[in-house]
Amino acid sequence: MATTTKAPAATHAPAERSREIEATVTRIIADVAERGDAAVQEWSARLDRWERKSFRLDEAEIERIVASVPWPVLEDIRFSQAQVRRFAEAQRAAILDVELETFPGVTLGHRNIPIASSGSYVPGGRYPMVASAHMGIVTAKVAGVERVAACTPPLAGELPAATIAAMHLAGADEIYCLGGVHAIAALALGTGAIQPVDFIAGPGNAYVVEAKRQLFGRVGIDLLAGPTEILVVADETADAELVAADLLGQAEHGPTSPAILLTTSWKLAGDVEREIASQLESLPAADVASVAWRDYGEIRVVGDDEEARREADDLAFEHVEVHTRDPDWYLARLRNYGSLFLGETTTVAYGDKTIGTNHILPTGRAARYTGGLWVGKYLKTVTYQRATREASVEIGEICARQCRIENFEAHARSCDLRVNRWLPR
């Protein structure tokens, strides 16, 4: 049985806060639905102090912005996008159309058809997540999405140059400097100036996530992601300094970000806790990370690898790092995770920014039933069928009987017509 040596101070999020967010989002969505562009203009001015005649950037403006970004930054963006693109292309190549004869004269198949249009949301604020442009736009384009409309909020009242450059280099067809609930509503519903999309992907704050939840159905979404999560599974071979740095690397995302160490080593448990305290002393984001570690950080000591595996699968965290003697043992056995980082030579930060896997991943135990954003999310697998007349007679006789068992007489008669028309005389 696991022993907790450092427990989280917080146990749940205040219900009042959730209700406030839900009500605010409902109000903004309803306003955008009713008044379109005028509502978007007003909410942008009110929430972001950001006003423009058009939130869409034209080609000349994009060219000026890209030219203003230092060359090394552009090269790093290009490198990171190349990694995302290469992996996404390999994933797309693995998704095959199917056609086969399942019964003499009956041909069934499926095709993987790209969604026609998608919206990519790239968060701003304290952490302008440039890498989200790679994840949502490059992946959509590799899948074959014809129109990608990308939104990102202003940064301190200015256009976020690096983010806009990343959107452009990723292949966005439309770029809007627009953020928050009103941006998600505009993408989902359309406003006049912004045509609606079929699917929206991208991380965001609690308001953005709630907007996606409320709009799901009218538009497809990637997933509902809450605060980012990290689980480190480690044994006595792990480096306490690296483990602590990786836990804090996710804790700095926000004060409600869970960070858990699951270890078979009592010594490592103590070393990591002391190392975290030491690293927080010089961490610029200590005001956020220390709160996250205090309220949602945890250290558990388990008896062996098998117990660690069970605990990890029960947690079903977004990011799982494995710092053990044999990381591949976990690769072969773990079931529930968003993305897995094997060995001390990789880290969640690599996956978030550069290495090529997608960083839009399930949280809140959703990894029990879904993976993260990938090429397949932008594809619809749709089926088709054809039959010879002889096969239609055989299928029709059976189908008519099944329909009548279910009291669907009109269904049955549609089968009877085909049987009687093509039954050999």
URTA-V243257 format. One record per residue. N is the residue number from 0. SS is DSSP state (alpha for helix, beta for strand, coil for the rest). OMEGA is omega as a letter, one per 30 degrees, with the letter a starting at -180 (999 if undefined). BURIAL is 1 if it has 9 or more other ideal C-beta (glycine too) atoms within 8 Angstrom, else 0. Layout:
BEGIN
((N:SS:OMEGA:BURIAL) (N:SS:OMEGA:BURIAL))
END
This chain:
BEGIN
((0:coil:a:0) (1:coil:l:1) (2:beta:a:0) (3:beta:l:1) (4:beta:l:1) (5:beta:a:0) (6:coil:l:0) (7:coil:l:1) (8:coil:a:0) (9:coil:l:0) (10:coil:a:0) (11:coil:l:0) (12:coil:l:0) (13:coil:a:0) (14:alpha:a:0) (15:alpha:l:0) (16:alpha:l:0) (17:alpha:l:1) (18:alpha:l:0) (19:alpha:l:0) (20:alpha:a:1) (21:alpha:a:1) (22:alpha:l:0) (23:alpha:a:1) (24:alpha:l:1) (25:alpha:a:1) (26:alpha:a:0) (27:alpha:l:1) (28:alpha:a:1) (29:alpha:a:0) (30:alpha:l:1) (31:alpha:l:1) (32:alpha:a:0) (33:alpha:a:0) (34:alpha:l:0) (35:coil:a:1) (36:alpha:a:1) (37:alpha:l:0) (38:alpha:l:1) (39:alpha:l:1) (40:alpha:a:1) (41:alpha:a:1) (42:alpha:l:1) (43:alpha:l:1) (44:alpha:a:1) (45:alpha:a:0) (46:alpha:a:0) (47:alpha:a:1) (48:coil:a:0) (49:coil:a:1) (50:coil:l:0) (51:coil:l:0) (52:coil:l:0) (53:coil:l:0) (54:coil:l:1) (55:beta:l:1) (56:coil:l:1) (57:coil:a:0) (58:alpha:a:0) (59:alpha:l:0) (60:alpha:l:0) (61:alpha:l:1) (62:alpha:l:0) (63:alpha:a:0) (64:alpha:l:1) (65:alpha:a:1) (66:alpha:a:0) (67:alpha:a:0) (68:coil:a:1) (69:coil:a:0) (70:alpha:l:0) (71:alpha:l:0) (72:alpha:l:1) (73:alpha:l:1) (74:alpha:l:0) (75:alpha:l:0) (76:alpha:l:1) (77:alpha:l:1) (78:alpha:a:1) (79:alpha:l:1) (80:alpha:l:1) (81:alpha:l:0) (82:alpha:l:1) (83:alpha:a:1) (84:alpha:a:1) (85:alpha:l:1) (86:alpha:l:1) (87:alpha:l:1) (88:alpha:l:1) (89:alpha:l:0) (90:alpha:a:1) (91:alpha:a:1) (92:alpha:a:0) (93:alpha:a:0) (94:coil:a:1) (95:coil:l:0) (96:coil:a:0) (97:beta:l:0) (98:beta:l:0) (99:beta:l:0) (100:beta:a:0) (101:beta:a:0) (102:beta:a:0) (103:coil:l:0) (104:coil:a:1) (105:beta:l:1) (106:beta:l:1) (107:beta:l:1) (108:beta:l:1) (109:beta:l:1) (110:beta:l:0) (111:beta:a:1) (112:beta:l:0) (113:beta:l:1) (114:coil:a:1) (115:coil:a:0) (116:beta:l:1) (117:beta:l:1) (118:beta:l:1) (119:beta:l:1) (120:beta:a:1) (121:beta:a:1) (122:coil:l:1) (123:coil:l:1) (124:coil:a:0) (125:coil:a:0) (126:coil:l:0) (127:coil:a:1) (128:coil:a:1) (129:coil:a:1) (130:alpha:l:1) (131:alpha:l:1) (132:alpha:l:1) (133:alpha:a:1) (134:alpha:a:1) (135:alpha:a:1) (136:alpha:l:1) (137:alpha:a:1) (138:alpha:l:1) (139:alpha:a:1) (140:alpha:l:1) (141:alpha:l:1) (142:alpha:l:1) (143:coil:l:1) (144:coil:a:1) (145:coil:a:0) (146:beta:l:1) (147:beta:l:1) (148:beta:a:1) (149:beta:l:1) (150:beta:l:1) (151:beta:a:1) (152:coil:l:1) (153:coil:l:1) (154:beta:a:1) (155:coil:l:0) (156:coil:a:0) (157:beta:l:0) (158:coil:a:1) (159:coil:a:1) (160:alpha:a:1) (161:alpha:l:1) (162:alpha:l:1) (163:alpha:l:1) (164:alpha:l:1) (165:alpha:l:1) (166:alpha:a:1) (167:alpha:a:1) (168:alpha:l:1) (169:alpha:l:1) (170:coil:l:0) (171:coil:l:1) (172:coil:l:0) (173:beta:l:1) (174:beta:l:1) (175:beta:l:1) (176:beta:a:1) (177:coil:a:1) (178:coil:l:1) (179:alpha:a:1) (180:alpha:a:1) (181:alpha:l:1) (182:alpha:l:1) (183:alpha:l:1) (184:alpha:l:1) (185:alpha:l:1) (186:alpha:a:1) (187:alpha:a:1) (188:alpha:a:1) (189:coil:a:1) (190:coil:a:1) (191:coil:l:0) (192:coil:l:1) (193:coil:l:1) (194:coil:a:0) (195:coil:l:1) (196:coil:a:1) (197:coil:a:1) (198:beta:l:1) (199:beta:l:1) (200:beta:l:1) (201:coil:l:1) (202:coil:l:1) (203:coil:l:1) (204:coil:a:0) (205:alpha:l:0) (206:alpha:l:1) (207:alpha:l:1) (208:alpha:l:1) (209:alpha:l:1) (210:alpha:l:1) (211:alpha:l:1) (212:alpha:a:1) (213:alpha:a:1) (214:alpha:l:1) (215:beta:a:1) (216:coil:l:0) (217:coil:l:0) (218:beta:l:1) (219:beta:l:0) (220:beta:l:1) (221:coil:l:1) (222:coil:l:1) (223:coil:a:1) (224:coil:l:1) (225:coil:l:0) (226:coil:a:1) (227:coil:a:1) (228:coil:l:1) (229:beta:l:1) (230:beta:l:1) (231:beta:l:1) (232:beta:a:1) (233:beta:l:1) (234:coil:a:1) (235:coil:l:0) (236:coil:a:0) (237:coil:l:1) (238:coil:a:0) (239:alpha:a:1) (240:alpha:l:0) (241:alpha:a:1) (242:alpha:l:1) (243:alpha:a:1) (244:alpha:a:1) (245:alpha:l:1) (246:alpha:l:1) (247:alpha:l:1) (248:alpha:l:1) (249:alpha:l:1) (250:alpha:a:1) (251:coil:l:1) (252:coil:a:1) (253:coil:a:0) (254:coil:l:0) (255:coil:a:1) (256:coil:l:1) (257:coil:l:1) (258:beta:a:1) (259:beta:l:1) (260:beta:l:1) (261:beta:a:1) (262:beta:l:1) (263:coil:a:1) (264:coil:l:1) (265:alpha:a:0) (266:alpha:l:0) (267:alpha:l:1) (268:alpha:l:1) (269:alpha:a:1) (270:alpha:a:1) (271:alpha:a:1) (272:alpha:l:1) (273:alpha:a:1) (274:alpha:l:1) (275:alpha:l:1) (276:alpha:a:0) (277:alpha:a:0) (278:alpha:l:1) (279:alpha:a:1) (280:coil:a:0) (281:coil:a:0) (282:coil:l:1) (283:coil:a:0) (284:coil:a:0) (285:alpha:l:1) (286:alpha:l:0) (287:alpha:a:1) (288:alpha:a:1) (289:alpha:l:1) (290:alpha:l:1) (291:alpha:a:1) (292:alpha:l:1) (293:alpha:a:0) (294:alpha:a:1) (295:alpha:l:1) (296:beta:a:1) (297:beta:l:1) (298:beta:l:1) (299:beta:l:1) (300:beta:a:1) (301:coil:a:1) (302:coil:a:0) (303:coil:a:0) (304:alpha:a:1) (305:alpha:l:0) (306:alpha:l:1) (307:alpha:l:1) (308:alpha:a:1) (309:alpha:l:0) (310:alpha:a:1) (311:alpha:l:1) (312:alpha:l:1) (313:alpha:l:0) (314:alpha:l:1) (315:coil:a:1) (316:coil:l:1) (317:coil:l:1) (318:beta:l:1) (319:beta:l:1) (320:beta:l:1) (321:beta:l:1) (322:beta:a:1) (323:coil:l:1) (324:coil:a:0) (325:coil:a:0) (326:alpha:a:1) (327:alpha:l:0) (328:alpha:l:1) (329:alpha:l:1) (330:alpha:a:1) (331:alpha:a:0) (332:alpha:a:0) (333:coil:a:1) (334:coil:a:0) (335:coil:l:1) (336:coil:l:1) (337:coil:l:1) (338:beta:a:1) (339:beta:a:1) (340:beta:a:1) (341:beta:l:1) (342:coil:a:0) (343:coil:a:0) (344:coil:l:0) (345:coil:a:1) (346:coil:a:1) (347:alpha:a:1) (348:alpha:l:0) (349:alpha:a:1) (350:alpha:a:1) (351:alpha:a:0) (352:alpha:a:1) (353:coil:a:1) (354:coil:l:0) (355:coil:l:0) (356:coil:a:0) (357:coil:a:1) (358:coil:l:1) (359:coil:a:1) (360:coil:a:1) (361:coil:l:1) (362:coil:l:1) (363:coil:l:0) (364:coil:l:0) (365:alpha:l:1) (366:alpha:l:1) (367:alpha:a:0) (368:coil:l:0) (369:coil:l:0) (370:coil:a:0) (371:coil:l:1) (372:coil:l:1) (373:coil:a:1) (374:alpha:a:1) (375:alpha:l:0) (376:alpha:a:1) (377:alpha:a:1) (378:beta:l:1) (379:beta:l:0) (380:beta:a:0) (381:beta:a:0) (382:beta:l:0) (383:beta:l:0) (384:beta:l:0) (385:beta:a:0) (386:beta:l:1) (387:coil:l:0) (388:alpha:l:0) (389:alpha:l:1) (390:alpha:l:1) (391:alpha:l:1) (392:alpha:a:1) (393:alpha:l:1) (394:alpha:a:1) (395:alpha:a:1) (396:alpha:l:1) (397:alpha:a:0) (398:alpha:l:1) (399:alpha:l:1) (400:alpha:l:1) (401:alpha:l:0) (402:alpha:a:1) (403:alpha:l:1) (404:alpha:a:0) (405:coil:l:0) (406:coil:l:0) (407:coil:a:0) (408:alpha:l:0) (409:alpha:l:0) (410:alpha:a:1) (411:alpha:a:1) (412:alpha:l:1) (413:alpha:l:0) (414:alpha:a:1) (415:alpha:a:1) (416:alpha:a:0) (417:alpha:l:1) (418:alpha:a:1) (419:alpha:a:0) (420:alpha:a:0) (421:alpha:l:1) (422:coil:a:0) (423:coil:l:0) (424:coil:999:0))
END
